[in-house]
Amino acid sequence: MKNKSYAKKLTALIFVIGVIALLVIAGPATAFTLKLDANKDIVRAGEVIEFEISIKLDSGDTESEIGSIALVLEGPTKKTCLFNSNGTKISPCSGVVSIQKINSSNYGYGYGLGDELKYKIKINTENYPPGNYDTKLIVSTQLKD
């Protein structure tokens, strides 16, 4: 009976050590910090709305790891504008007047340096049906070699 108890404890201990080893080998997870601001809360059809996008990269991450950036507007119709980290459109962007890359800067306060990418996107709402729209920002990454 005692041998079975020890065997269970030994199996559990080996399992726990294995999980901890996997976490240590995998290293820390990194992520982008995304921020999306609009210059207007209420927009009338035909007005131009301006979005400011900010993407903060963790230390060790680079702009070249960004595969694409998508600004998604979901409402009476769904509109998606896909562009790369330089601000160049990858897909047709309905109503998008301009995508301007504002800057690429370093920041850090003793915890390592990172990059911050900023963009201004202007959208003419003339061809958008009236209604409420939810806005999403999606950043897709490329795999590291």
C-alpha positions in Angstrom: 0.0 0.0 0.0 2.8 2.4 0.9 4.6 1.6 -2.4 1.5 2.7 -4.4 1.4 6.0 -2.4 5.1 6.7 -3.1 4.7 5.8 -6.8 1.8 8.3 -7.1 3.8 11.0 -5.3 6.9 10.3 -7.5 4.8 10.4 -10.7 3.2 13.7 -9.6 6.7 15.1 -8.7 8.1 14.1 -12.1 5.1 15.7 -13.9 5.5 19.0 -12.0 9.2 19.1 -12.7 8.4 18.5 -16.4 5.9 21.3 -16.6 8.3 23.7 -14.9 11.1 22.7 -17.2 8.8 23.4 -20.3 7.9 26.8 -19.0 11.6 27.7 -18.4 12.7 26.5 -21.8 9.8 28.3 -23.6 10.8 31.6 -22.1 8.6 34.6 -21.5 5.7 35.3 -23.8 5.8 38.6 -25.6 2.9 40.7 -26.9 2.2 44.0 -28.6 0.3 46.7 -26.7 -2.3 48.1 -29.0 -4.1 51.5 -28.7 -6.9 52.8 -31.0 -8.3 56.3 -30.7 -10.9 58.1 -32.9 -11.1 61.9 -33.1 -15.0 61.8 -33.0 -17.4 59.7 -30.9 -20.4 60.5 -33.2 -19.9 60.6 -37.0 -22.4 61.6 -39.6 -22.5 60.1 -43.1 -20.1 61.9 -45.3 -17.8 63.1 -42.5 -14.1 62.1 -42.3 -13.1 60.3 -39.2 -9.5 60.0 -38.1 -8.1 57.1 -36.2 -4.8 57.1 -34.4 -3.2 53.7 -33.9 -0.3 53.0 -31.5 1.5 49.6 -31.4 4.1 49.2 -28.7 6.6 46.3 -29.2 8.3 44.6 -26.3 12.0 44.6 -26.0 13.5 42.2 -28.5 10.6 42.5 -30.9 11.1 44.4 -34.1 8.8 46.1 -36.7 9.8 43.5 -39.3 7.9 40.8 -37.2 4.6 42.5 -38.1 2.9 40.8 -41.0 -0.1 43.0 -41.3 -2.3 45.4 -39.4 -6.1 45.4 -39.9 -8.6 48.1 -38.9 -12.0 46.4 -38.8 -15.3 48.3 -38.7 -18.3 46.1 -37.9 -21.8 47.5 -38.2 -24.5 47.4 -40.9 -21.6 46.4 -43.2 -18.2 45.0 -42.3 -15.2 47.0 -43.7 -11.6 45.8 -43.2 -8.5 47.8 -44.2 -5.4 45.7 -44.2 -1.9 47.4 -44.4 1.7 46.6 -43.6 4.0 48.2 -41.0 5.1 50.9 -43.5 1.4 52.0 -43.9 1.1 50.6 -47.4 -2.4 49.1 -48.2 -2.4 45.3 -48.7 -6.1 45.1 -49.5 -8.8 47.4 -50.9 -9.7 49.8 -48.1 -13.2 51.2 -48.7 -13.4 54.9 -47.8 -9.8 55.1 -46.6 -8.5 58.5 -47.6 -5.0 58.0 -46.2 -2.8 55.9 -43.9 0.1 57.9 -42.6 2.9 56.4 -40.5 3.6 59.1 -37.9 6.8 57.7 -36.4 8.8 54.8 -35.0 10.4 55.6 -31.7 12.2 53.9 -28.8 10.9 54.1 -25.3 12.2 52.6 -22.0 12.5 53.4 -18.4 15.1 51.0 -17.1 13.1 47.9 -18.1 14.5 47.6 -21.6 13.9 49.4 -24.8 11.1 48.8 -27.2 9.6 50.4 -30.3 6.4 52.3 -30.7 4.7 52.5 -34.1 2.1 55.2 -34.7 -0.3 55.6 -37.6 -3.1 58.1 -38.6 -5.9 56.7 -40.7 -8.5 59.0 -42.3 -11.8 57.4 -43.5 -14.5 59.2 -45.5 -17.8 57.8 -44.3 -19.7 58.9 -47.4 -20.4 55.3 -48.6 -21.0 53.8 -45.2 -24.6 52.9 -44.3 -25.8 54.7 -41.2 -25.7 52.7 -37.9 -23.5 51.8 -35.0 -20.0 50.4 -35.8 -17.6 48.5 -33.5 -13.9 49.1 -34.2 -11.2 46.5 -33.9 -7.5 46.6 -34.4 -5.8 43.3 -35.3 -2.0 42.9 -35.7 -0.7 39.7 -37.3 2.9 38.6 -36.8 5.3 36.7 -39.0 7.1 33.7 -37.6 10.7 34.2 -36.5 13.3 32.1 -38.1 
